Amino acid sequence: MTTSPPRQDTPSGAASGQAARTGAAGGFTGLAAPLVDRLAGRAAEADRRGELPAEDLADLRASGLLALLVPVRLGGLGGGFADWACLAQALTRGSAATALVLNMHMSVVGALTAVPDELASALGVPQEYFAVRDRVLAEVAAGSFIAVALSERGAGSRLSALATTYRRDGDGFRVVGRKAFCSGARHADAYFLAARAASPGPGGEPGAGGPPRVSHFLVPAGPGTVVEPAWDSLGMRGTGSHDLAVDVHVPADALVGGVEGIGLLAARAMPQWMVGSYAAVYAGVARAALDAATEYVRGRGLAGRDGGLAALPAVRARLGRADAAVAALEVVIAECARRVDAEPGTAETNRWVWRAKLLAGETAQAVAASVVEACGAAVTRRGHPLERLYRDARCGALQPATSDVCADWLGLAALGADPDLDAQVPRW
């Protein structure tokens, strides 16, 4: 499961340890502060080109933030979900797209670190897996960037509908398929890839009508992986979320968890990384849109005998409603994050994850639309920060799980049903 050699422009273990101490003293968001202006300076061109700037990733590496969730014993910063929630909102003020790319990396690292060794052993994870996991996390601490390759055209993020397959091949696996929406695909050192078993397992599963065996693999970038430029989207254009074609043999230790068929279980058990981690990014988008609109209205309010936009009650009211909505969303994000760190995987914590994701997508979209209307047609010109944020915000409700799906899960839970068992369409 080796990804790639450490990058030459990344912090050493000693530097990572120093970064961890800095984060502990002043908050991990302090590590993001020097990056925000640099990310913001590249955001417009990244949006125009539809590509993640290599310089953004280099800055994240040099800061040590790729290792936010890696344990300190492995050279990381030792952060948790709440730390990521704060960091995501801070980085989004520079570039929402780059924050979203980093979120995908964090979702993998967070999932790898979230399951205690005792629980993993109880689930049947072989003992040798832990050494492999620690090696991967140490590579992340040294600067390795992991991109996520789960979604597919026609299947979206529903793991049970994947067309990408894997099969036993000698001493490893052959993985074949095509992925879509792979954020930062051109820059990945490895891909976290989901695939379904091409044939039934020893027990005959998946039987007729039964769920497929879905497994995750860490596939190194290189021979057998081809990035296919296909990214020309409405929003989050700077993520460079291209397609990925895969036809590759990987060693046995590329199987995440060391056990086949735990992909669906992981998705259900850790929605904070499959669903909730998006929420903080879009809360940051909502805040960034409000801040940009406030700055614009203030500027327009200084000109003209009539006091400009700032003199209009309707404009002020829109800013006021946006302020209340963003503040409320941030409270929900904070409560969700607190619960994830304290009681991950419980039914109540998972409901907070779905609430956070639902409210983030809807709030970002509503706030951005309202403040654009308050500011007027001038901010809709291509290249204006609010125009970009408006398009970015529209995508939040579409990220998995979509707002409609999260609302359905919450409705099932409110009625006393089990979203895992009682939904007509499987969650994953």
C-alpha positions in Angstrom: 0.0 0.0 0.0 3.0 2.3 -0.5 2.0 5.5 -2.2 5.2 7.4 -3.3 8.5 8.7 -1.9 8.3 11.8 0.2 8.4 15.0 -1.7 11.5 17.1 -1.4 9.6 20.3 -0.6 7.8 18.9 2.5 8.5 19.4 6.1 10.8 16.9 7.8 9.6 14.9 10.8 11.2 17.5 13.1 9.5 20.3 11.2 6.1 18.4 11.4 6.6 18.1 15.1 7.2 21.8 15.4 4.1 22.5 13.3 2.2 20.3 15.7 3.4 22.3 18.7 2.5 25.6 16.9 -0.9 24.3 16.2 -1.5 23.2 19.7 -0.4 26.6 21.1 -2.3 28.8 18.7 -4.9 26.7 17.0 -4.4 24.8 13.8 -6.2 27.6 11.9 -3.1 29.7 12.7 -1.2 27.5 10.3 -3.7 28.4 7.5 -3.6 32.1 8.0 -0.4 32.7 6.0 -1.8 30.7 3.1 -5.2 32.4 2.6 -3.9 35.4 0.6 -1.7 33.2 -1.5 -4.6 30.8 -2.3 -6.9 33.8 -3.0 -4.4 35.2 -5.4 -4.6 32.1 -7.6 -8.3 31.3 -7.2 -9.6 33.3 -10.2 -7.1 31.8 -12.6 -7.7 28.3 -11.2 -11.4 28.8 -11.8 -10.8 30.0 -15.4 -8.6 27.1 -16.2 -10.6 24.4 -14.3 -7.4 23.1 -12.6 -5.9 22.9 -9.1 -2.8 25.1 -9.0 0.3 23.1 -8.2 1.4 26.0 -6.1 -1.6 25.6 -3.8 -0.7 22.0 -3.1 3.0 22.9 -2.6 1.9 25.5 0.0 -0.2 22.9 1.8 2.7 20.5 1.9 5.1 23.1 3.1 2.7 24.1 5.9 2.4 20.5 7.1 -1.4 20.7 6.8 -1.7 17.6 4.7 -0.8 15.8 8.0 -3.4 17.5 10.1 -5.1 14.2 11.1 -2.0 12.0 11.2 -1.0 11.0 14.8 1.9 12.9 16.2 3.8 9.6 16.7 3.9 9.2 12.9 5.1 12.8 12.3 1.6 14.4 11.9 -0.2 17.1 13.8 -2.6 14.8 15.7 -5.8 16.8 14.9 -9.4 15.6 14.9 -12.6 16.2 13.1 -13.3 19.5 14.8 -9.8 20.7 13.9 -10.5 19.9 10.2 -13.9 21.7 10.5 -12.2 24.9 11.7 -9.3 24.6 9.2 -11.7 24.0 6.2 -13.6 27.2 7.0 -10.4 29.2 7.3 -8.9 27.9 4.0 -12.1 28.5 2.1 -11.6 32.2 2.6 -8.7 31.8 0.2 -10.0 29.2 -2.2 -13.1 27.1 -1.8 -11.9 24.8 -4.5 -8.6 24.1 -2.9 -10.3 23.6 0.5 -12.5 21.0 -1.2 -9.6 19.2 -2.7 -7.9 19.1 0.7 -11.2 17.8 2.2 -11.0 14.7 -0.1 -7.5 14.0 1.1 -8.6 14.5 4.7 -11.6 12.1 4.3 -9.2 9.3 3.5 -6.7 10.1 6.3 -9.5 10.7 8.8 -11.0 7.3 8.0 -7.6 5.6 8.3 -7.1 7.1 11.8 -10.6 7.0 13.1 -11.1 3.3 13.9 -9.4 2.3 17.2 -7.1 -0.7 16.8 -9.2 -2.8 19.2 -12.4 -2.2 17.1 -10.6 -2.9 13.9 -9.3 -6.2 15.2 -12.8 -7.1 16.4 -14.0 -6.5 12.8 -11.5 -9.0 11.5 -8.8 -6.7 10.3 -5.5 -8.7 10.1 -2.7 -7.7 12.4 -0.3 -6.9 9.6 -2.7 -4.2 8.3 -1.7 -1.9 11.2 1.9 -1.6 10.1 0.8 -0.9 6.5 -1.6 1.8 7.7 1.1 3.4 9.8 3.4 3.4 6.8 0.8 5.2 4.6 0.1 7.7 7.3 3.9 8.4 7.7 4.1 9.0 4.0 1.2 11.5 4.3 3.1 13.2 7.1 6.1 13.5 4.7 3.9 15.2 2.1 2.0 12.4 0.1 -1.3 13.7 -1.3 -4.2 11.2 -1.7 -7.0 11.8 -4.1 -10.4 10.1 -3.9 -11.7 8.0 -6.8 -15.1 6.8 -5.6 -17.7 8.4 -7.9 -18.5 7.1 -11.4 -20.6 8.3 -14.3 -24.1 6.8 -14.0 -23.5 5.6 -10.4 -22.5 8.9 -8.6 -21.3 8.1 -5.2 -23.5 5.0 -4.6 -21.0 2.3 -3.8 -23.4 -0.5 -4.4 -23.8 0.6 -8.1 -20.1 0.8 -9.0 -19.0 -0.6 -12.4 -15.3 -0.6 -11.5 -14.3 -4.1 -10.5 -11.4 -6.0 -8.8 -10.4 -9.6 -8.8 -7.6 -11.7 -7.2 -4.6 -11.6 -9.5 -1.6 -13.6 -8.3 -0.3 -12.2 -5.1 -2.5 -9.1 -5.4 -5.5 -7.7 -7.2 -6.4 -6.5 -10.7 -8.5 -3.3 -10.5 -10.2 -2.1 -13.7 -12.6 0.7 -14.3 -13.2 4.4 -14.8 -13.8 7.1 -12.2 -15.2 10.6 -12.3 -15.0 13.7 -10.1 -11.5 12.9 -8.9 -10.5 16.1 -7.3 -6.8 17.1 -7.7 -6.4 14.0 -10.0 -3.3 15.4 -11.8 -1.4 15.9 -8.6 -2.1 12.7 -6.7 0.6 10.5 -5.3 -2.1 7.8 -4.7 -5.8 7.3 -5.3 -8.3 6.0 -2.7 -10.4 3.9 -5.0 -13.6 1.9 -4.5 -14.4 -1.2 -6.6 -16.8 -4.1 -6.4 -15.8 -7.8 -6.5 -15.9 -9.1 -10.1 -17.0 -12.6 -8.8 -18.6 -14.0 -5.7 -16.5 -14.7 -2.6 -15.9 -18.1 -1.0 -19.3 -18.0 0.6 -21.1 -17.3 -2.6 -21.7 -13.7 -1.9 -22.9 -11.5 -3.4 -25.9 -13.7 -4.0 -28.8 -12.9 -6.2 -30.3 -9.6 -5.0 -27.7 -9.2 -2.3 -25.3 -6.3 -1.9 -22.1 -6.5 -3.8 -18.7 -6.8 -2.0 -17.2 -3.4 -2.2 -13.6 -2.8 -1.2 -11.3 0.1 -1.1 -7.7 0.2 -2.5 -4.9 2.7 -2.3 -3.6 2.7 -5.8 -0.3 4.5 -6.5 -0.3 7.1 -9.3 1.7 5.9 -12.3 1.5 3.0 -14.7 -2.0 1.7 -15.0 -3.6 5.0 -13.9 -4.5 7.6 -16.6 -5.9 11.0 -15.8 -8.4 12.0 -18.6 -9.1 15.7 -18.7 -12.9 16.0 -18.5 -13.5 18.8 -15.9 -15.6 21.7 -17.2 -18.2 22.3 -14.4 -20.4 25.0 -13.1 -18.7 25.5 -9.8 -15.6 24.4 -7.8 -13.8 24.5 -11.1 -10.4 24.9 -9.5 -10.6 21.4 -8.0 -9.5 19.9 -11.4 -11.8 17.0 -10.8 -10.9 15.0 -13.9 -11.8 11.4 -14.8 -9.5 8.6 -14.0 -9.1 5.4 -16.0 -7.6 2.4 -14.1 -6.3 -0.9 -15.3 -3.7 -1.9 -12.7 -2.2 -4.7 -10.6 -1.8 -3.7 -7.0 -0.2 -5.8 -4.2 -2.3 -7.4 -1.5 -1.5 -4.7 1.0 -3.2 -2.1 -1.2 -6.5 -3.5 0.1 -7.6 -0.9 2.7 -8.4 -2.7 6.0 -6.9 -5.9 4.7 -10.3 -7.5 4.4 -12.5 -7.6 1.3 -16.0 -6.3 1.4 -15.9 -3.7 4.2 -16.4 -0.7 1.9 -20.2 -0.4 2.5 -19.7 -1.0 6.2 -17.1 1.8 6.4 -19.4 4.2 4.6 -22.2 3.5 7.1 -20.0 3.6 10.2 -18.1 6.8 9.4 -20.4 9.3 7.7 -18.4 12.1 9.1 -15.7 11.3 6.5 -18.0 10.3 3.6 -20.6 13.0 4.2 -19.9 15.4 7.0 -16.5 16.7 6.1 -18.0 18.5 3.1 -20.2 20.6 5.4 -17.4 22.7 6.9 -16.1 23.6 3.4 -19.6 24.9 2.3 -20.0 26.7 5.6 -16.8 28.5 4.7 -18.3 29.3 1.2 -21.3 30.8 2.9 -19.2 32.9 5.2 -16.9 34.0 2.3 -19.9 35.1 0.2 -21.3 37.1 3.1 -17.9 38.8 3.7 -17.4 39.6 0.0 -20.8 41.1 -0.2 -20.3 43.1 2.9 -17.1 44.5 1.6 -18.7 45.4 -1.7 -21.7 47.1 -0.2 -19.4 49.1 2.1 -17.4 50.3 -0.9 -20.5 51.3 -2.7 -21.9 53.0 0.3 -19.2 55.7 0.3 -20.0 57.0 -3.2 -22.9 59.2 -4.3 -25.1 61.7 -2.7 -27.8 59.0 -1.9 -25.5 56.9 0.2 -25.3 54.0 -2.3 -26.2 50.5 -1.6 -25.5 50.7 2.2 -28.4 53.2 2.5 -31.0 50.7 1.2 -32.9 48.9 3.9 -33.6 45.9 1.6 -29.9 45.5 1.0 -29.1 45.7 4.7 -31.9 43.2 5.5 -30.4 40.7 3.0 -27.0 41.0 4.7 -28.7 40.7 8.1 -30.5 37.5 7.2 -27.4 36.1 5.6 -25.5 36.9 8.8 -28.0 35.0 10.9 -28.1 32.0 8.6 -24.3 31.7 8.4 -23.9 32.1 12.2 -26.6 29.4 12.8 -24.8 27.0 10.3 -21.5 27.5 12.0 -23.1 26.6 15.4 -24.4 23.4 13.8 -21.0 22.6 12.3 -19.3 23.1 15.6 -21.8 20.8 17.4 -21.5 18.1 14.7 -17.7 18.2 15.0 -17.8 18.1 18.8 -20.0 15.0 18.7 -17.9 13.3 16.0 -14.8 13.6 18.2 -16.6 12.6 21.4 -19.0 9.9 20.2 -18.3 8.8 16.6 -20.7 6.4 14.9 -23.6 6.7 17.3 -27.1 7.2 15.8 -27.4 10.7 17.3 -23.9 11.7 16.1 -24.8 10.5 12.6 -28.0 12.5 12.6 -25.9 15.6 13.4 -23.6 14.8 10.5 -26.6 14.6 8.1 -28.0 17.9 9.5 -24.7 19.6 9.0 -24.4 18.5 5.4 -28.0 19.3 4.6 -27.8 22.8 6.2 -24.4 23.6 4.7 -25.6 22.9 1.1 -28.8 24.8 1.5 -27.4 27.7 3.4 -24.5 28.3 1.2 -26.7 28.3 -1.9 -29.4 30.6 -0.3 -26.9 33.1 1.2 -24.8 33.4 -2.0 -27.9 33.9 -4.2 -29.4 36.5 -1.8 -26.2 38.6 -1.4 -25.6 38.6 -5.1 -29.1 40.0 -5.6 -28.4 42.6 -2.9 -25.2 43.7 -4.6 -26.6 43.8 -8.1 -25.5 42.9 -11.6 -22.0 44.3 -11.3 -20.9 41.3 -9.2 -22.1 38.8 -11.7 -19.3 39.7 -14.1 -17.0 36.7 -14.8 -14.0 37.0 -12.5 -15.7 38.8 -9.6 -15.2 36.9 -6.4 -18.9 36.8 -5.7 -19.7 35.4 -9.1 -17.3 32.5 -8.4 -18.6 32.0 -4.9 -22.2 31.9 -6.2 -21.3 29.1 -8.6 -19.2 27.3 -5.9 -22.1 27.5 -3.4 -24.6 26.0 -5.9 -22.6 22.7 -5.8 -22.8 22.1 -2.0 -26.2 20.5 -2.2 -25.0 18.1 -4.9 -22.0 16.7 -3.0 -22.6 13.3 -1.5 -24.8 12.7 0.2 -27.0 15.3 -1.6 -29.3 17.5 0.4 -32.4 15.5 -0.6 -30.8 12.3 0.5 -29.7 13.7 3.8 -33.2 15.0 4.4 -34.7 11.6 3.6 -32.3 9.9 6.0 -33.3 12.4 8.7 -37.0 11.9 8.0 -36.6 8.1 8.3 -34.8 8.6 11.6 -37.4 11.0 12.8 -40.1 8.3 12.1 -38.2 5.7 14.1 -36.9 3.9 11.0 -33.4 2.8 10.2 -31.9 4.6 7.2 -29.6 1.7 6.6 -32.3 -0.9 6.4 -35.6 0.8 5.7 -34.8 3.1 2.8 -36.3 1.9 -0.6 -33.0 2.8 -2.2 -29.8 1.8 -0.3 -27.9 4.7 1.2 -24.7 3.6 -0.4 
